[in-house]
Amino acid sequence: MHEDTDLFTVGQLAQRTGLSARTIRFWSDIGAVSPVARSAGGYRLFDAGAVERIELVHTLRQLGLDLPTVHRVLEQQATLAEVAETHVRALDAQIRSLRLSRAVLSTVAKRGTSTQEMTLIHKLAQLSARERQQIIDGFVDRVFAGVEDEDALVIAEFMRELPAALPDEPSVEQVDAWVELAELVCDEGFEQALRHRVVNSGPDNRIEFGLNIRPLVIEHAGHAVTMGIAPDSELGRMTLDRIVPADLPAAEQVSLLAWLDTVTEPRIERYWQLLNLIHGHTPEEPSVPAFRWFADGLRAHR
């Protein structure tokens, strides 16, 4: 203290607070901590309240608040709660950005991409929910343009289902899935192949097939694939009978084979797998081998 009073010099404040004298002088110069008097030699003198004020400024600065915001709190132009709430929102945004950057870099590391590809991946991941949805909607609109079949339009709506946004902490798998999905829907070959199937399938029972036959194909044809049973064998015929009746009408078989032409396209299955990954779900095991076995069995025995 100075001359048996309750006043402190800059050096004494530095000793009490653990901060440098230079920092305290700077805060004093900008008005964050004001001296209450001057010594005979012209040195700044501070009262005991300056210690608490300096400690508050130090704490707020460590929490990341800039000096103008700190000054507003000190001058009671904003409450500490208001400033804290604003800062929390800013920190949340920074955290989301850092998590996304981490996921993007992990995707780049896993893919071994070039500088140009890394820039593309980062841009794709940074797209807003609306921009991501526009990419998917544009793809689906082109594939299903002019189609009036109700079952096809139901599937089109399923294909549009993206989450409103990537999660606050996207996994590497989710970022990678979104990038792969964006690449897939920009692939003209895939778009044309899917468009061909949609336009040329005609009216069918694809919703019914998906609900009723798909589980049987996964179970029985999937088991046949695992066991190495040939679809044109007698065991293959017995397996086929567990999926569809032997007296399946010819017209329904034609419709069924048209549906199988779609579900045996691996890129279509990959589309659904990627949607599941983006939603944070674990995709099912690939089913294309089972459906190909089923299609071969139908052609061999019906």
C-alpha positions as CSV (number, residue, x, y, z in Angstrom):
1,M,0.0,0.0,0.0
2,H,1.0,3.6,-0.4
3,E,1.9,5.7,2.7
4,D,-0.3,3.9,5.2
5,T,-3.4,4.5,3.1
6,D,-5.7,2.0,1.4
7,L,-4.3,2.9,-2.0
8,F,-2.2,0.8,-4.3
9,T,0.3,1.5,-7.0
10,V,0.3,-0.3,-10.3
11,G,3.2,-2.5,-9.1
12,Q,1.3,-3.4,-5.9
13,L,-1.8,-4.3,-7.9
14,A,0.3,-6.5,-10.1
15,Q,1.7,-8.4,-7.1
16,R,-1.8,-8.9,-5.6
17,T,-3.5,-10.0,-8.9
18,G,-0.6,-11.9,-10.6
19,L,-1.0,-9.7,-13.7
20,S,1.7,-7.7,-15.3
21,A,2.0,-4.0,-14.5
22,R,1.9,-3.4,-18.3
23,T,-1.5,-5.0,-18.5
24,I,-2.9,-3.1,-15.6
25,R,-1.6,0.2,-17.1
26,F,-3.3,-0.7,-20.4
27,W,-6.6,-1.4,-18.7
28,S,-6.3,1.8,-16.9
29,D,-5.6,3.7,-20.1
30,I,-8.8,2.4,-21.7
31,G,-10.9,3.1,-18.7
32,A,-11.5,-0.4,-17.5
33,V,-9.8,0.3,-14.2
34,S,-9.5,3.9,-13.2
35,P,-7.1,5.3,-10.6
36,V,-8.7,7.3,-7.7
37,A,-5.7,9.5,-7.1
38,R,-2.1,10.4,-8.0
39,S,1.0,10.2,-5.9
40,A,3.3,13.1,-5.3
41,G,5.5,11.7,-8.1
42,G,2.5,11.4,-10.5
43,Y,2.0,7.7,-10.1
44,R,-1.5,6.2,-10.4
45,L,-3.1,5.1,-7.2
46,F,-6.0,2.6,-7.0
47,D,-8.4,1.7,-4.1
48,A,-9.2,-1.8,-2.9
49,G,-12.2,-2.0,-5.2
50,A,-9.7,-2.0,-8.1
51,V,-8.5,-5.4,-7.1
52,E,-12.0,-6.9,-7.6
53,R,-12.5,-5.0,-10.8
54,I,-9.2,-6.2,-12.2
55,E,-10.0,-9.8,-11.3
56,L,-13.4,-9.4,-13.0
57,V,-11.8,-8.0,-16.2
58,H,-9.2,-10.8,-16.1
59,T,-11.9,-13.5,-15.8
60,L,-14.0,-12.0,-18.6
61,R,-11.0,-11.8,-20.9
62,Q,-10.1,-15.4,-20.2
63,L,-13.6,-16.4,-21.1
64,G,-13.1,-14.7,-24.5
65,L,-15.0,-11.5,-24.2
66,D,-13.5,-8.6,-26.0
67,L,-12.6,-5.3,-24.2
68,P,-15.5,-3.3,-25.5
69,T,-17.9,-5.9,-24.2
70,V,-16.0,-6.0,-20.9
71,H,-16.3,-2.2,-20.6
72,R,-20.1,-2.4,-21.2
73,V,-20.4,-4.8,-18.3
74,L,-18.2,-2.7,-16.0
75,E,-20.3,0.4,-16.9
76,Q,-23.5,-1.6,-16.3
77,Q,-24.6,-0.9,-19.9
78,A,-25.3,-4.7,-20.1
79,T,-25.8,-7.2,-17.4
80,L,-23.3,-10.0,-16.9
81,A,-26.1,-12.5,-17.6
82,E,-27.0,-10.9,-20.9
83,V,-23.4,-10.8,-22.0
84,A,-22.9,-14.4,-20.9
85,E,-26.0,-15.6,-22.9
86,T,-24.7,-13.8,-26.0
87,H,-21.3,-15.3,-25.6
88,V,-22.6,-18.8,-25.1
89,R,-24.4,-18.6,-28.4
90,A,-21.3,-17.4,-30.1
91,L,-19.2,-20.2,-28.5
92,D,-21.8,-22.7,-29.6
93,A,-21.5,-21.5,-33.2
94,Q,-17.7,-21.7,-32.9
95,I,-17.9,-25.2,-31.5
96,R,-20.2,-26.4,-34.2
97,S,-17.9,-24.9,-36.8
98,L,-14.8,-26.6,-35.2
99,R,-16.6,-30.0,-35.0
100,L,-17.6,-29.7,-38.6
101,S,-14.1,-28.8,-39.6
102,R,-12.8,-31.7,-37.7
103,A,-15.2,-34.1,-39.4
104,V,-14.3,-32.7,-42.8
105,L,-10.6,-33.1,-42.2
106,S,-11.1,-36.6,-41.0
107,T,-13.1,-37.4,-44.2
108,V,-10.2,-35.8,-46.3
109,A,-7.7,-37.9,-44.4
110,K,-9.7,-41.1,-44.9
111,R,-10.3,-40.5,-48.6
112,G,-6.8,-39.3,-49.4
113,T,-8.2,-36.4,-51.5
114,S,-6.4,-33.7,-53.4
115,T,-6.4,-30.0,-52.5
116,Q,-9.2,-29.4,-55.0
117,E,-11.3,-32.3,-53.6
118,M,-10.8,-31.1,-50.1
119,T,-12.1,-27.7,-51.0
120,L,-15.2,-29.3,-52.6
121,I,-15.8,-31.5,-49.5
122,H,-15.6,-28.5,-47.3
123,K,-18.0,-26.5,-49.4
124,L,-20.5,-29.4,-49.5
125,A,-20.3,-29.8,-45.7
126,Q,-20.8,-26.1,-45.2
127,L,-24.0,-25.9,-47.2
128,S,-27.1,-24.8,-45.4
129,A,-30.0,-27.3,-44.8
130,R,-31.9,-25.5,-47.6
131,E,-29.1,-25.7,-50.0
132,R,-28.6,-29.4,-49.3
133,Q,-32.3,-30.1,-49.8
134,Q,-32.3,-28.2,-53.1
135,I,-29.6,-30.5,-54.4
136,I,-31.6,-33.6,-53.5
137,D,-34.9,-32.1,-54.6
138,G,-33.5,-31.2,-58.0
139,F,-32.2,-34.7,-58.5
140,V,-35.5,-36.3,-57.5
141,D,-37.5,-33.9,-59.6
142,R,-35.5,-34.8,-62.7
143,V,-35.8,-38.5,-62.1
144,F,-39.6,-38.5,-61.5
145,A,-40.5,-35.7,-64.0
146,G,-43.9,-36.5,-65.6
147,V,-44.4,-39.6,-63.5
148,E,-48.0,-40.0,-62.2
149,D,-47.9,-43.5,-60.6
150,E,-48.8,-43.1,-57.0
151,D,-46.4,-45.7,-55.7
152,A,-43.5,-44.1,-57.6
153,L,-44.4,-40.7,-56.1
154,V,-44.4,-42.1,-52.6
155,I,-40.9,-43.4,-53.2
156,A,-39.9,-40.1,-54.6
157,E,-40.9,-38.4,-51.3
158,F,-38.9,-41.0,-49.3
159,M,-35.9,-40.1,-51.5
160,R,-36.2,-36.4,-50.5
161,E,-35.9,-37.0,-46.7
162,L,-32.9,-35.3,-45.4
163,P,-32.4,-34.2,-41.8
164,A,-33.0,-30.4,-41.3
165,A,-29.3,-30.0,-40.7
166,L,-26.1,-31.9,-40.0
167,P,-25.9,-32.6,-36.3
168,D,-24.0,-30.2,-34.0
169,E,-21.3,-32.9,-33.8
170,P,-21.4,-34.7,-37.1
171,S,-19.5,-38.0,-37.3
172,V,-16.9,-38.6,-39.9
173,E,-19.3,-41.2,-41.4
174,Q,-22.1,-38.6,-41.6
175,V,-19.9,-36.0,-43.4
176,D,-18.5,-38.6,-45.7
177,A,-22.0,-39.9,-46.4
178,W,-23.3,-36.5,-47.3
179,V,-20.3,-35.9,-49.6
180,E,-20.8,-39.3,-51.3
181,L,-24.6,-38.6,-51.7
182,A,-23.9,-35.3,-53.3
183,E,-21.5,-36.9,-55.7
184,L,-24.0,-39.7,-56.4
185,V,-26.9,-37.4,-57.3
186,C,-24.6,-35.4,-59.6
187,D,-23.7,-38.5,-61.5
188,E,-25.6,-38.3,-64.8
189,G,-25.1,-42.0,-65.4
190,F,-26.9,-42.8,-62.1
191,E,-29.6,-40.3,-62.8
192,Q,-30.3,-41.7,-66.2
193,A,-30.3,-45.3,-65.0
194,L,-32.8,-44.5,-62.2
195,R,-34.9,-42.4,-64.6
196,H,-35.0,-45.3,-67.1
197,R,-36.2,-47.7,-64.4
198,V,-38.9,-45.2,-63.1
199,V,-40.3,-44.4,-66.5
200,N,-40.2,-47.9,-67.9
201,S,-41.5,-49.8,-64.9
202,G,-45.1,-49.0,-65.5
203,P,-47.8,-49.4,-62.8
204,D,-46.7,-52.1,-60.3
205,N,-47.0,-53.1,-56.7
206,R,-43.6,-51.9,-55.6
207,I,-44.9,-50.6,-52.2
208,E,-46.5,-54.0,-51.6
209,F,-43.4,-55.8,-52.8
210,G,-41.2,-53.7,-50.5
211,L,-43.4,-54.4,-47.4
212,N,-44.3,-58.0,-48.0
213,I,-41.7,-59.7,-50.2
214,R,-38.6,-57.8,-49.2
215,P,-38.4,-59.4,-45.7
216,L,-38.8,-62.9,-47.2
217,V,-36.1,-62.2,-49.8
218,I,-33.7,-61.0,-47.1
219,E,-34.4,-64.1,-45.0
220,H,-34.6,-66.9,-47.5
221,A,-32.6,-65.7,-50.6
222,G,-30.1,-64.2,-48.2
223,H,-29.6,-67.5,-46.5
224,A,-29.3,-69.2,-50.0
225,V,-26.6,-66.8,-51.0
226,T,-24.7,-67.4,-47.7
227,M,-25.0,-71.2,-48.1
228,G,-24.0,-71.1,-51.8
229,I,-27.3,-72.6,-53.1
230,A,-27.6,-72.1,-56.8
231,P,-30.9,-70.3,-57.8
232,D,-31.5,-72.8,-60.7
233,S,-31.1,-75.9,-58.4
234,E,-33.8,-78.0,-56.8
235,L,-32.9,-76.4,-53.4
236,G,-33.1,-73.1,-55.1
237,R,-36.7,-73.9,-56.3
238,M,-37.7,-74.9,-52.7
239,T,-36.2,-71.7,-51.4
240,L,-38.1,-69.7,-54.1
241,D,-41.4,-71.3,-53.0
242,R,-40.9,-69.9,-49.5
243,I,-40.8,-66.4,-51.0
244,V,-43.5,-66.4,-53.7
245,P,-46.2,-69.1,-54.5
246,A,-45.5,-71.5,-57.3
247,D,-48.7,-70.4,-59.1
248,L,-47.7,-66.7,-59.1
249,P,-49.7,-65.1,-62.1
250,A,-47.5,-64.3,-65.1
251,A,-48.6,-60.6,-65.0
252,E,-47.5,-60.3,-61.4
253,Q,-44.2,-62.0,-62.1
254,V,-43.5,-59.4,-64.9
255,S,-44.3,-56.6,-62.4
256,L,-42.1,-58.3,-59.8
257,L,-39.2,-58.6,-62.1
258,A,-39.5,-55.0,-63.1
259,W,-39.3,-54.1,-59.4
260,L,-36.3,-56.3,-59.0
261,D,-34.5,-54.5,-61.8
262,T,-34.6,-51.4,-59.5
263,V,-33.6,-53.0,-56.2
264,T,-30.7,-55.0,-57.8
265,E,-29.0,-51.7,-58.9
266,P,-26.3,-51.3,-56.2
267,R,-26.2,-47.5,-56.6
268,I,-29.8,-47.3,-55.7
269,E,-29.3,-49.3,-52.6
270,R,-26.3,-47.1,-51.8
271,Y,-28.5,-44.1,-52.0
272,W,-30.7,-45.4,-49.2
273,Q,-27.7,-46.5,-47.2
274,L,-26.3,-42.9,-47.4
275,L,-29.6,-41.4,-46.3
276,N,-29.6,-43.7,-43.2
277,L,-26.0,-42.7,-42.4
278,I,-26.9,-39.0,-42.7
279,H,-29.8,-39.5,-40.3
280,G,-27.4,-41.1,-37.9
281,H,-28.8,-44.6,-38.4
282,T,-26.9,-47.8,-39.0
283,P,-27.6,-48.9,-42.6
284,E,-28.7,-52.5,-43.2
285,E,-26.4,-55.0,-44.7
286,P,-26.3,-55.0,-48.5
287,S,-29.3,-56.8,-49.9
288,V,-28.5,-56.7,-53.6
289,P,-27.0,-60.2,-53.7
290,A,-30.1,-61.7,-52.2
291,F,-32.4,-59.8,-54.7
292,R,-30.2,-60.9,-57.6
293,W,-30.5,-64.5,-56.4
294,F,-34.3,-64.1,-56.2
295,A,-34.5,-62.6,-59.7
296,D,-32.4,-65.5,-61.1
297,G,-34.5,-68.0,-59.3
298,L,-37.7,-66.5,-60.7
299,R,-36.4,-66.7,-64.3
300,A,-35.2,-70.3,-63.7
301,H,-38.3,-71.8,-62.2
302,R,-41.3,-69.7,-63.3
